[in-house]
């Protein structure tokens, strides 16, 4: 039974990591038109001494240059009439969201399969 609980722990860590990635991607998409917004990213790392487990690293801001938009009517415009846009690339964010969603689904399937196998084993042991 320890193998089943280990498998569940591994899939749960993957689910948590991909959920964090999806949340940050959603924040980036929601703020794509926010002045001065920098894209948020997160990295994954293996947990030392825990085979198969993954943890999210700190959330970091993408330091790529933001787009400069000429809009003198904007109250945030500088003396030249320019406003800082965001550095969010919607195509990249949608691709990242799709990848994270599919990874989440794969982890969820593994969780369901492990649970079904442990349930079947318990049924066999009861006989």
Order of alpha helices (4+ residues) and beta strands (2+ residues): alpha-beta-beta-beta-beta-beta-beta-alpha
